[in-house]
């Protein structure tokens, strides 16, 4: 699993169903012309997320060697932001929306979905060998 740069880029992670529900909330109750940031208040570095995924895979789909041993660091693309912070206060206070999943439950649901739906993503790997994209 490639980690870009030092893996210290911080992002706010949000479970996909929470994101979809937030979009529906904005469409139904938001004011035209207003901006609503959607966030889960789950800030983790890319490296932390990959390590958590690897540890879950070690339990759910064990192999001879730990998935952690597959982590490799690759050159980050120029100008890559180190932090993607979201302030979700407005959507929470004005529209009453809040993420239902925390990071731990959301990431486990995501991992399980991918393990249970290999039919969907495995064919995509035929056209993509894992090379670094977006550097040019």
Beta strands, then each sheet from edge to edge (+ up, - down):
strand 1: 2-4
strand 2: 10-12
strand 3: 43-45
strand 4: 72-74
strand 5: 83-84
sheet 1: 1+ 4+
sheet 2: 3+ 2- 5-
end
